Amino acid sequence: MSQPTDAALVFLDPNYPAGRIADPTQPQILVTDEGLTRGDGVFETMLAVDGKVRKLGLHLNRLASSANICTLPIPPEQAWEAAIQTAVETLRKQRPEFTEMTVKLTATRGVSGMGSTCWVLATGVPESTIRQRENGVDVILLDKGHDAAANHRAPWLLMGAKTLSCAVNMSALRYAKAQGKDDVIFHTSEGRVLEGPTSTVLMVKIDQQTGVPTLITPRLETGVLPGTTQGAIFAGAEDSGWDLGYGPVTTEELLQMDAVWLVSSVRLITPVLSLDNQPMGQHPEITAKLTEFLLAGAH
Amino acid sequence: MSQPTDAALVFLDPNYPAGRIADPTQPQILVTDEGLTRGDGVFETMLAVDGKVRKLGLHLNRLASSANICTLPIPPEQAWEAAIQTAVETLRKQRPEFTEMTVKLTATRGVSGMGSTCWVLATGVPESTIRQRENGVDVILLDKGHDAAANHRAPWLLMGAKTLSCAVNMSALRYAKAQGKDDVIFHTSEGRVLEGPTSTVLMVKIDQQTGVPTLITPRLETGVLPGTTQGAIFAGAEDSGWDLGYGPVTTEELLQMDAVWLVSSVRLITPVLSLDNQPMGQHPEITAKLTEFLLAGAH
């Protein structure tokens, strides 16, 4: 984790059109903010390269969608864009050597009756994240407890919203680490593949006759988060004429895939080395191709 | 909601054996605290009457249990007890007219690598809470998405821990309010009764032959939080020779009960007026008896 001094913090504030710069090393949040007391808020984590945020539109869309699912009024896109620009420029001045930055957007429900609390935090990208991009991850499969239809049946469960209530995701990662693994892929109670705690699952199945690969991701209907990185890769892949597939994928089918990746905005396209101790196929040439698609699709 | 000035805030701090008093109207939490960024922390909400916290031991036990489920190291009980005393005494000096107080304990995972952030916040009891105690609540039944066995199968889901990741609980309450109702009782995907978003479900079934009431609550095995108020009431009821029952209770059986209550530390024993628009039996004499049991059992 980068030190707080290696960070730029900007609050969205109607009195400051470009955002209000604040000190991230000092307390900034009231103990009564419902983002803190109830995990009641939404967020996005983005990557900026050379001062330019990737997939900004996709992230702002998803932030608005998450807020909408949570009935949380948030400021308009222009206010976010201005604060993001201020945060990125501020950190670039402080730390010109940061060619990559993590830019995190947060909107909480705030203190009761006082409106949402919204901010942008720009930091460096942790070494450990860069290492996983290059080296890949060992993954375990864990049950998320709900069935594939819960999302449709029970909209109050907020599936498909990226909320601050991530204690279970963090718990699953700790569970994996206690077993010497790096990450997790969740599945439904019936064994349908969902997503990682902080990533989307991407798979490739290569046709044994023709050698043509199909790029596959789980359906959103089961309650997974719409991945902005997956979306950009699929857009690029489609433009290049690749075959695309959308789950349902069972955990048995996952283990039969030719290759599996966890994709997310900052860790990018991380190869899965093993699943529940079973070694998975490695296809660096496909990873390179997916990276091309991501750059092409990340308008 | 009481105003922040009607509050006393005390952080647990090894340098301050009685706790470090802080200003609840000023920001006290870093934006990088994982309690805020990940809903990664645990809490307890207690009631103090005339300066004395009720069921203190039960709450400190459950806080330790929640922290243990989350692998979150927290300070020892003595540190909590000292900070609680400081917070209650401080608010009693500020607001001697507050005969009742809400005393909330929070422990977050803190900023990465810097240890947990722990505090006690004492406030007045909101008028709306007092009203619900007296008037009762209209309740809807909502699916929690998981089956009754998920808790056993998937300990990483943190069922049974009272975590800060409550966005779904708040969402369910908003869903109820949008329908003109006050509160929610969750059930499993098979229709087993679980708990309320901030309460435990208590039921009474009266034997039609003998007129003897049995006091019933759902089993913990399904992943409900062990209710401290339910525990105190059951302890008092058992001492008085009442029949006690533990679920599984289906939603169909719930609707056939002679009376249902939502119980919690601050709202106490709140009668359920209706369930999914079906009026429920009202037994003020049993409510009064349960209140006696609570006072007797709340050592």
Interface residues (C-beta under 8 A of the other chain):
Chain A: M1 P4 A7 L9 P24 T25 Q26 P27 Q28 I29 L30 V31 T32 D33 E34 G35 L36 T37 R38 G39 D40 G41 F43 C70 T71 K104 T106 T108 R109 V111 S112 G113 W119 L121 L142 D143 K144 G145 H146 D147 A150 R153 A154 P155 W156 L157 L158 M159 A161 T163 L164 S165 C166 A167 V168 N169 M170 S171 A172 R174 Y175 S189
Chain B: M1 P4 A7 L9 P24 T25 Q26 P27 Q28 I29 L30 V31 T32 D33 E34 G35 L36 T37 R38 G39 D40 G41 F43 C70 T71 K104 T106 T108 R109 V111 S112 G113 W119 L121 L142 D143 K144 G145 H146 D147 A150 R153 A154 P155 W156 L157 L158 M159 A161 T163 L164 S165 C166 A167 V168 N169 M170 S171 A172 R174 Y175 S189
